[in-house]
Amino acid sequence: MYILDTILPHISYSKSSLPFAKATFSVLAYDTRKIRVGDDSLFFALVQQRDGHRFIAEAYEKGVRSFVISDTAFDISPYPEANFIWVADTLRALQQIATFHRNHFSIPIIGITGSNGKTIVKTWLHQLISEEYNCYQSPKSYNSQLGVALSLWNLTSEHQIALIEAGVSKVGEMDILEEMIQPTIGICTSIGPAHQEGFDSITQKLEEKWKLFKSVKTVVAPSTVLEDVLNKYPNCTTWGRDRTDDLQLLGQHRDKNNTILELFYKEQAFSLTVPFIDKASIDNVMTCTLVMLTLGYATDVIKLRILGLRPLEMRLQLKKGKHNNSIIDDTYSNDLASLQIALDFLAQQNQGEVRKLILSDFEGEEWTKSSVSKLADLLNVQPLNQIILVGNRLKGVKAHLTVPSLLFESTDALLDSLQQLNLTDSVLLLKGGRKFELERVSRLLVEKSHDTILEINLKALENNLSQYRSCLKNGVRIMAMVKAFSYGSGSFEIANVLQFNKVDYLTVAFVDEGAELRRAGITLPIMVLSPHEGTFEDMLLYRLEPEIYSLRILKAFVSFLEERKIEAYPIHLKLDTGMHRLGFMTDEIQEALTTICANPTVRVATVFSHLAGAGSEALKSFTTGQIGLFEYMVAKIESTLGYTVIKHICNTSGIVHHPEAHYDMVRLGIGAYGFDMAPNGLQLEDVGRLKTTITQIKQLSKTETVGYDRKGVLQRDSRIATVKIGYADGYDRRLGNGVGNMVINGRSVPTVGNICMDMCMLDVTDIDVAEGDEVLVFPNMSEIARSIGTIPYELLTGISSRVKRVYFYE
């Protein structure tokens, strides 16, 4: 906890207004949705994505009384009890305070960077060395300019060593991260093409990442990262196959599901059994092993602990439970920082009124009075109905809880009593350390399905929303399309994230979709694109707003409202400016306006149209004509109605290519899910990843054929893998006979023969695979769509409802 005026010498500020200069704070707040204890927070009005100054009033209502702002014209008079500090850059000020906090500690800090494997190496190292050290690790993937600062803020005097992850996306970012982290040991996991957009070359990326180590005496890295430039980095301790490597890989072979590594380090040869077979995991184990050797661990200890490593679900997952509940599975690690992230995610779920937490003891954590108090304080301010604790050491925490709680001495004891606990109709967060194996609880509570799943990355959804939001001027609203099961991605799970990220409207195709969202706790305005007379009753019941596209539907809805004596019900007028699908033509709008003006039952909320070719350069003049006609019709509408309406015409492609037509609101559709049919320069991420597994592998001679009608003609002796997905799951039959390809263990393999209803076959002759291995079905959805003459929309929405959706938040 710090006193406000004592931090002023450590930040670059221009002026301050501190009527309560001795106010204290222990929380760095930047998001009003996550504020639990306002009077303990210092709020930073960040302006990177959305202008944080717009949320100062909300923060003040939540009890915040100290603010760091950059808007010199901001009026502070409505906040007489608040402290204000003006800076040029609020993010930079937050970083400077984090640096000030970090400088209070002299413990070893391991800085980790690279293109891939950072989070895995960090988490495995935490597991491997926690028996000797009270080890802190930065939570999840908190490796950005903001994330690193927040990570460092969680360091306490009880920690003996820290693992801090650092990621950069362009030149100049690492200087700031290095200044904050000040690592004493460095790790570089890899250098590859990931996040290459901000760099001219791989070499430039390496040079930028290496800035993290400018004051470090020892850096652990694979020698392949440095190749011909090793002489530029003399402080590097390397692993690899060269004789010059400090940890030399002499050879490796596979033994069932393990890999045996033959190693040589400081005149000592030893073998290591690794419980993985994929290259990425082997590389990460080699890095962890060399770090442990550098820290002085004996090889016998390393062997035992490496053998105990398990694959990590490096993300928080949202799954459907058996008892009308939602399960948030975050069972791979447990510490205060990652617990706070998981609790924030739990709080944003609206599909059930009851929220419960199952929490295990922390691994490697010594429970002092201070740490017990911190955990209890954190839990007591959460919107929880019950807390179920696992581990006898948590007795002290239970005694300080104000929320109803239970304590079980072990996971086995919890499992024995699971049926007696009332977990139905709730949202349940499972948060536990690896050794407590709370995944066993998850397996009993989660609804089962076959092995084909669609993974939905909710963090990617947030990223894509931010990318399009960055194209908009302040005040332009966003209407997000969640029709067709959110383009195959889900219902309330997607809507919850959009609502939490403050989009302004949601749009569905049918009333049933809107009703489901309302039952799941979604409160945003929802527009229905295809209303009809038989759904009007449910429209009112669930407070849904209809698109009105014809005189027939308008008059029917007005008559329906008149019978119920309802006035000023919001409607959305659809204009046809050239798409010629639905909407009022220019010669129809006057009669529609006459009907609306004569009936107080309805009030026009928005007027909109749809661009037929917003991303096409060839159709630019046609689009310009649509926009001009829209403006003409809107002017007539507002003049006749006597009031202004919200206007919107831009769809996903229009947001980027026609900023002149953003008006009051834009409609974001497929772009939110990672696809845009027109090149746009935005850094979009795929939201969905369709995965399955190998059921069986057969060795066939070149004289054999594969599949129905013997279409899979072999040209050589082949290994053929059968995987658990077919056209009934949404894998298009046109992708058979080598047109489609999937990825197993990082290698692309083609389909063989016709696609079956529930399965298909792959040629895996050239790669090392085993039954049960994971298969990525659509490695590049845009390319696969083009190969069969369609678009990603069709592939996404065609994924069957029998394919289980698993939601995760990295």
Secondary structure, DSSP 4 states (H G I P E B T S, - for coil): -EEGGGSGGGS-EEEEE-TTTT-EE-EEE--GGG-S-GGGEEEE---SSS-GGGGHHHHHHTT--EEEE--TT---TT-TT-EEEEES-HHHHHHHHHHHHHTT--S-EEEEE-SS-HHHHHHHHHHHHTTTS-EEE--TT--SHHHHHHHHHT--TT-SEEEEE---SSTTHHHHHHHHH--SEEEE----STTGGG-SSHHHHHHHHHGGGTT-SEEEEEHHHHGGGGGG-TTEEEEESSTTSSEEEEEEEEETTEEEEEEEETTEEEEEEES--SHHHHHHHHHHHHHHHHTT--HHHHHHHHHT------SEEEEEBTTS-EEEEE-S---HHHHHHHHHHHHT--S-SEEEEEEEPPTT----HHHHHHHHHHHHTS--SEEEEESGGGHHHHTT--S-EEEESSHHHHHHTGGGS--TTEEEEEE--GGG-THHHHHHHBPP--S-EEEEEHHHHHHHHHHHHTTSPTT-EEEEE-HHHHHTT-SHHHHHHHHHTT-SEEEESSHHHHHHHHHTT--S-EEESS--GGGHHHHHHTT-EEEE-SHHHHHHHHHHHHHTT--SEEEEEEB-SS--SSSB-TTTHHHHHHHHHT-TTEEEEEEE---SSTT-STTHHHHHHHHHHHHHHHHHHHHHHTS--EEE---HHHHHH-GGG-TTEEEE-GGGGT--SS---------EEEEEEEEEEEEE-TT-EESGGG-EE-SSSEEEEEES--GGGT--GGGTTTTSEEEETTEEEEEES---SS-EEEE-TTS---TT-EEES-SSHHHHHHHTT--HHHHHHTS-TTSEEEEEE-
